[in-house]
Amino acid sequence: MFEDVRDLYNATILERGRRPRHMRRLEAFDATAKGDNPMCGDRVQVWVKFAEDRSIAATGFDARGCEISKAAADLMVEAVAGKTADDTKAMFAAFRTLAQTGACEDCAEALAPMQPLAAVHEYPSRVKCATLPWHALIAALDGQGASTSE
């Protein structure tokens, strides 16, 4: 059993969960939203700054919760850099498949940073931890102020 848990908490998840590289509030932003997972208490807020072409120029986040949700937010920031809102929504759909099944035929190279989270599919209650930052990001892109992992 402990070996299975070690598979879930791989080196990338542990590193990014404990020392996220992108956890910061953007000074100037165009959109923001909060995400809440009422089942476990994970909370995240994302901030998005758009480029002139409406692609994502910068994303920052603040998170309180498990290492999976913080690592997912940190890796997500890297994956969506330079993407449009439509591309980001498609990436979320593909990532959700990866998180739920452990595999994804539609996962492009752009989602390569998210691969360390593939093992969450073996722990259904943890899928919501991994997808929470994405729910918040999509809410921000859609002009909504909040979302949940439901």
GIMOZI-V67367 format. One record per backbone hydrogen bond with DSSP energy under -0.5 kcal/mol. CO is the residue of the C=O (numbers start at 1). NH is the residue of the N-H. If there is no record, write none. Layout:
co=(CO | CO)
nh=(NH | NH)
This chain:
co=(1 | 2 | 3 | 4 | 5 | 8 | 10 | 11 | 12 | 13 | 14 | 15 | 22 | 22 | 31 | 33 | 34 | 35 | 36 | 36 | 37 | 37 | 37 | 42 | 43 | 44 | 45 | 46 | 47 | 48 | 48 | 49 | 49 | 51 | 55 | 55 | 56 | 58 | 60 | 61 | 62 | 64 | 66 | 67 | 68 | 69 | 70 | 71 | 72 | 73 | 74 | 75 | 76 | 77 | 78 | 80 | 83 | 84 | 85 | 86 | 87 | 88 | 89 | 90 | 91 | 92 | 93 | 94 | 95 | 96 | 97 | 98 | 104 | 106 | 108 | 109 | 111 | 112 | 114 | 115 | 117 | 118 | 119 | 120 | 123 | 123 | 124 | 124 | 126 | 127 | 128 | 129 | 131 | 132 | 133 | 134 | 135 | 136 | 137 | 138 | 139 | 140 | 145 | 147)
nh=(5 | 6 | 7 | 8 | 9 | 10 | 14 | 15 | 16 | 17 | 18 | 19 | 24 | 61 | 48 | 46 | 147 | 44 | 38 | 149 | 40 | 41 | 42 | 37 | 64 | 35 | 62 | 33 | 60 | 30 | 31 | 57 | 58 | 54 | 51 | 57 | 82 | 49 | 47 | 24 | 45 | 43 | 70 | 71 | 72 | 73 | 74 | 75 | 76 | 77 | 78 | 79 | 80 | 81 | 81 | 83 | 56 | 88 | 89 | 90 | 91 | 92 | 93 | 94 | 95 | 96 | 97 | 98 | 99 | 100 | 101 | 102 | 107 | 108 | 111 | 112 | 114 | 115 | 117 | 118 | 120 | 121 | 122 | 123 | 126 | 127 | 127 | 128 | 130 | 131 | 132 | 133 | 135 | 136 | 137 | 138 | 139 | 140 | 141 | 142 | 144 | 143 | 34 | 36)
